[in-house]
Amino acid sequence: MTKIDAQTQIELEAAAFRRLQKHLMEERTDAQNIDMMNLAGFCRNCLSRWYQEAANERGIEMSKDEGREAFYGMPFSEWKEKYQTEASPEAKAAFDKSH
């Protein structure tokens, strides 16, 4: 493998993150957060929280809602209205069991 300098690594990681975000926000709006949590143990809300926490660790004041809006590209309430569906009883039970 080619040795990658630290700045290039940061840029590649950022590009991969942006691609994941685009995939989840534009290409797979049908993938529900609860299903992602049940399958992978994280969801869009986790990603938005990690983004917020990274900002806070760097001295950037960012609330939970601001972190979600930064990740979702819109207020979370708007995302829920557009894309979130009611979770099935099975999905809720699986979530309760694992979390």
N, C-alpha and C positions, 0 to 999 in steps of 0.2 A: 504494500500500500504506500502511496505517496505521502510523505510527511507534510502535514498541513500546519501552517502557523496559527497562532491563537486567534488572531483577528479573522482569518478566513474561516476557522472553525465556528466562531460566533456568527458570522454571516450565513454559513451553511445551516446552522441550527435555527437561526431566525427564519431563513427561507423555508425550512421544513415545517416550522411552527405555522407560518403564514399559509402554507399549503394545506396543512391539517385544518386550520381555521376555515379556509375557503371551502374545503370539502364538506365540513360539518354545517357550515352556514348557508352554502349555496347549492351543493350537489346532493346532500343527504338530509334535507330538512325533515324527511320522513322518519329518520332514526330518532326515536324518542329518548330523552335523557334517562328515564327510568330503565329502559332497555339497555342503554349503554352502561349504566351503573351495574345492572345485574350481570352483564356479560364481561365487562372490562374493569369494573371497579372505579371508573371515573366518567365524567360527562362534561358537557359544555360549561356547566356551573363550576365544576372543579377547575377547569382551565381558566375561567374568568377569575376565580379566587386566587389561583396561583399567579396570574398576571397582576392582580391587585397586591398580593403579598410581596411580589418582586418589586413593585413600585414603592410600597411602603418601606421595604428594607433599604431602599436607596434614597429615603427621605422625601419621596413624592407622596403627598397626601392624596389618597384615593379611597373612596368608600366602596362598600360592596356593590352598591347600585352603579357607581361609576365604572368599576371593574367589569361588571356585566355588560354595560353599554359599550365599553371599549371593545370587548370580545365579540358580543353579538352584533355590533354595528347599529344598534337601535336599543331603545329602552326594553328591558326584559318583559315588561307587560305587553308590549307590542309583539315581541317574538311569540309569547305564549298565545296571544290571540290569533296570530297567523298560522302557527305550526303545531302547537302542543295539543295532543288529544288526551282524552281520559285514559288513564292506565287501566289495564285489565285487572281483574281480581288476582289472576295468577302472577302478573308482574308485581303487583303490590305485595303479595305474599312472599315472593322471592326476594324482594327488596327488604322486607321486614326481617326475613330469616338471615340474610347476609349482612345487614347493616343495623 
